[in-house]
Amino acid sequence: MVDHTPALSFGAAASDYDRFRPRYPHAAVRWALDGLSDARVVDLAAGTGILTRALLALGHEVVPVEPDPGMRAQLAASTPGTTALAGSAEAVPLPDGAADAVLAGTAYHWFDREPAHAEIARVLRPGGTFAPIWNIRDDRVDWVDDLGRIAHFGDKSASLFGEYADFGPAFDAIEVDEFAHRVTLTPDELFGMVRTRSYWLTASAEDQQRVQRELTDLLDTHPALVGRETVELPYRTLVLRARRR
């Protein structure tokens, strides 16, 4: 059983989450959709709509599904004309075979996988695609690795692909791809991004102060960061996809 408590902490910071979290490269989203065009796509655990907006920009019909009311409210505010359905990966409020694809943006690691796989398979038409996608900071860069240690990001990218071997008996074998991109942030925006992470949102005041202190020290002392008005934060967008049998 997955502990959903950290996942449901984001609603308290929904506005900052939408502002500071990175977007998804369109090339990665296109690959996730496995060549589909004009598709009906479920954005599962849609959050504030960051992936929803990428899908809409590519011309797809999108049905966002999100359990947190604070995140749903922010999605409605930041994505005019779109309303997220209340639901979860384990209980999707849609009929059988309703979707051509189901995507999950930086959320699949929160799912209770066995019931979620069965529910996603139910919602997909035969031959439809399920594709989790993650924006992961490129911790092969030394200061980014330091940032992850300070802020307790806990999502070492090298472990992701090995951890998720399959999506269960209803799906074909998983395919994998990776897309590099960078996000330009001011130091204040870097702090803002850190404050949208589950560790920060559930941490004690003492731990939050420690993160603030150590991140300030990193910005003030690391040779790649000292005196910079902006920093280039490198990301690896990792995508898994598989077709429903």
Secondary structure, 3 states (H helix, E strand, C coil): CCCCCCHHHHHHHHHHHHHHCCCCCHHHHHHHCCCCCCCEEEEECCCCCHHHHHHHHCCCEEEEEECCHHHHHHHHHHCCCCCCEECECCECCCCCCCEEEEEEECCHHHCCHHHHHHHHHHHEEEEEEEEEEEEEECCCCHHHHHHHHHHCCCCCHHHHHHHCCCCCCCECCCEEEEEEEEEEECHHHHHHHHCCCHHHHHCCHHHHHHHHHHHHHHHHHCCCCCCCCCEEEEEEEEEEEEEEC
